[in-house]
Amino acid sequence: MDQFTLDCRQLDRWDFVNQQPVPIPSGRGRRRLPPNEAAALKAALRFGNTFGLSPLLGTAEQIVNMASPPPVATSLLRPSAGTLVSTPLIVKFSSSHELTGALAVAASLGAVVGVLGSFGVYASTVREVGVFSTIGAGIFFNTPGAAVGGEVTLILGTPTDFSGPYFGISVGAGTGVGVAVTLLFSPTLPIGFPIVLTLMGLAFNVSAVTPTRLPVTVAIEVTNTRISGVRF
């Protein structure tokens, strides 16, 4: 991966005032991955492509390539101000210059109030790869339904930023096969008033879904992610 560009300039359409971004903590150290193990990981992903798994493993290989080596050039087109929404709920844009991507199998089951979860692999420009699991709950504005499929996540931050609690706002469409996009917000802890959320990135999901009365589903989610990784 030689070049990566993330265009966030359209976020200027949000109502914001001039405030400084929320500081994003740096990543914790991980065990170093020996060069031979890193090469074996990439070789295994490429080998899997020969068995017709290229849509899944090809994406996984691109995720791993974010960490080994990181993109030569990373471009982030930021909004003109750090704050997107003002009090009583303050929503800010991530100030991190690192990228973390993840590929997961995700599932949800909802009947107004529902549960969701995912597990998969992640990689970061801080030269770290690993596995993660996410569990959570949400409020689903649609008739009862279930979904299972693949999910790609991208955040502006380190793996440490990727882990922990998140709020999500998801909009999906389709029955039989559904597509959803989720905006991911990291809360500033401890939570006080006003509530400060940092927009960290988004997740793109394609799933097999059960038929629902409405073709569009809106969900508000609360999740927690745990990671286990190694450094290159």
C-alpha positions in Angstrom: 0.0 0.0 0.0 1.8 3.1 -1.2 -0.9 5.8 -1.0 -3.9 6.3 1.2 -6.3 9.3 1.1 -9.3 9.9 3.4 -11.5 12.8 2.3 -13.5 14.2 5.3 -14.1 17.7 3.9 -17.8 17.2 3.5 -18.0 17.2 7.3 -17.8 21.0 7.0 -21.6 20.9 6.4 -22.0 20.1 10.1 -22.8 22.9 12.6 -19.5 23.4 14.5 -17.6 26.2 16.3 -13.8 26.7 16.6 -12.6 24.4 19.4 -9.5 22.3 19.8 -9.8 18.5 19.0 -9.9 16.0 21.8 -6.4 14.6 22.5 -6.0 11.0 21.3 -3.7 8.8 23.4 -0.8 7.0 21.8 -0.8 3.2 21.4 0.6 0.8 24.0 3.5 -1.4 23.1 3.0 -4.9 21.8 5.2 -7.9 21.3 7.3 -7.5 18.1 6.4 -9.9 15.3 9.5 -11.5 13.8 10.0 -10.9 10.1 9.6 -14.6 9.2 6.2 -14.7 11.0 5.0 -11.5 9.2 6.0 -13.0 5.9 4.2 -16.3 6.7 1.0 -14.3 7.6 1.0 -12.6 4.2 1.8 -15.8 2.4 -1.1 -17.6 4.0 -3.5 -14.9 3.0 -2.2 -14.9 -0.6 -2.4 -18.7 -0.6 -6.0 -18.6 0.5 -6.9 -16.6 -2.6 -6.1 -19.6 -4.8 -9.1 -21.5 -3.2 -11.7 -18.9 -4.2 -11.5 -16.9 -1.0 -10.1 -13.7 -2.7 -13.0 -11.4 -1.7 -12.4 -12.1 2.0 -8.7 -12.8 2.2 -7.8 -10.2 -0.4 -9.4 -7.6 1.9 -7.7 -9.1 4.9 -4.3 -8.8 3.0 -4.9 -5.1 2.4 -5.7 -4.6 6.1 -2.5 -6.3 7.1 -0.5 -4.2 4.5 -1.5 -1.1 6.4 1.0 -2.2 9.1 3.7 -3.9 7.0 4.8 -1.6 5.7 2.7 1.5 6.5 1.6 3.6 3.5 4.4 5.7 2.1 2.1 8.6 1.9 -1.1 9.1 4.0 -3.4 12.0 3.1 -6.2 13.1 5.4 -8.5 15.9 4.1 -9.9 17.3 7.3 -12.9 19.6 7.9 -11.9 23.2 8.4 -12.6 23.0 12.2 -12.1 20.3 14.9 -15.5 20.6 16.4 -18.5 19.3 14.5 -21.3 19.8 17.0 -21.4 22.1 20.0 -23.0 21.9 23.5 -24.8 20.2 25.2 -23.4 17.3 23.1 -19.9 18.1 21.9 -18.8 16.1 18.9 -15.2 16.5 17.7 -13.1 15.0 14.9 -10.1 12.8 15.7 -6.8 14.5 15.8 -4.7 11.3 15.3 -2.5 10.9 12.3 -2.5 7.1 12.5 -4.8 4.7 10.7 -6.3 1.4 11.9 -8.3 -0.9 9.7 -10.3 -4.0 10.6 -12.0 -6.8 8.8 -14.7 -8.8 10.7 -17.5 -11.2 10.7 -20.4 -9.3 12.3 -23.9 -10.4 13.4 -26.9 -8.7 15.1 -30.3 -9.6 16.4 -32.8 -6.9 17.2 -36.4 -6.4 18.2 -36.4 -2.7 19.1 -33.6 -3.5 21.6 -31.0 -5.9 20.2 -27.5 -7.3 20.6 -24.6 -7.3 18.2 -21.1 -8.6 18.0 -18.1 -9.1 15.7 -14.7 -10.7 15.6 -11.9 -10.4 13.1 -8.4 -9.0 12.3 -7.0 -5.5 12.4 -3.8 -3.7 11.3 -2.5 -0.2 11.9 0.1 2.2 10.5 1.9 1.9 13.9 3.1 -1.5 12.5 0.7 -3.6 14.5 -1.6 -6.5 13.5 -3.9 -8.6 15.7 -7.3 -10.0 16.4 -10.3 -8.3 18.1 -13.8 -9.0 19.3 -16.6 -6.6 19.8 -19.9 -7.0 21.8 -22.6 -4.5 22.3 -26.3 -3.6 22.3 -28.4 -1.2 20.4 -31.8 0.3 19.7 -33.1 -0.7 16.2 -35.8 1.5 14.6 -37.4 -1.3 12.5 -39.3 -4.6 12.9 -37.5 -7.6 14.5 -34.7 -8.9 12.4 -31.3 -10.7 12.3 -28.2 -10.1 10.1 -24.8 -11.8 9.6 -22.1 -10.8 7.2 -18.8 -9.0 6.7 -17.7 -5.7 8.0 -14.8 -3.3 7.2 -13.9 -0.7 9.7 -11.5 2.3 9.4 -10.6 4.7 12.2 -8.2 7.6 12.6 -6.3 6.3 15.5 -4.0 3.6 16.9 -5.2 0.1 17.9 -5.5 1.4 21.5 -7.9 4.0 20.2 -9.8 1.2 18.3 -10.3 -0.7 21.5 -12.6 0.2 24.3 -16.1 1.7 24.4 -17.8 3.2 21.3 -21.1 4.8 20.4 -22.3 4.2 16.9 -25.1 5.6 14.6 -25.9 3.1 11.8 -28.1 3.5 8.7 -28.8 0.3 6.7 -31.0 -0.6 3.7 -32.2 -3.8 2.1 -33.8 -7.1 2.9 -32.3 -10.4 2.0 -29.0 -8.6 1.4 -28.5 -5.4 3.4 -25.8 -2.7 3.4 -25.1 -0.5 6.4 -22.8 2.4 7.3 -22.0 3.2 10.9 -20.4 6.3 12.2 -18.1 5.5 15.2 -17.7 7.8 18.2 -15.3 7.4 21.1 -16.5 8.9 24.4 -14.3 11.0 26.6 -14.1 9.2 30.0 -15.3 9.7 32.6 -18.6 10.8 30.9 -19.8 14.1 32.3 -21.8 17.1 31.0 -21.6 18.2 28.3 -20.9 14.8 26.8 -17.8 14.9 24.6 -17.7 12.4 21.7 -14.9 12.1 19.1 -15.8 11.0 15.6 -13.1 8.3 15.0 -14.2 6.7 11.7 -16.8 4.4 10.1 -17.7 0.8 9.5 -19.1 -0.6 6.2 -21.2 -3.7 6.5 -22.7 -6.1 3.9 -24.9 -8.8 5.4 -27.6 -11.4 4.8 -30.6 -10.1 6.6 -34.1 -11.4 7.5 -37.1 -9.7 5.8 -38.3 -6.7 7.7 -41.3 -4.5 7.3 -39.3 -1.4 6.5 -36.5 -1.4 3.9 -34.4 1.0 6.0 -33.0 0.4 9.5 -31.6 3.0 11.8 -29.7 1.9 14.9 -28.0 3.6 17.9 -25.3 1.3 19.3 -23.1 1.0 22.3 -20.1 -1.4 21.9 -16.9 -2.5 23.6 -13.9 -3.8 21.7 -11.0 -5.9 23.0 -7.8 -6.4 21.0 -4.7 -8.7 21.1 -1.9 -7.7 18.8 1.8 -7.9 17.9 4.2 -5.3 16.5 6.3 -5.7 13.4 
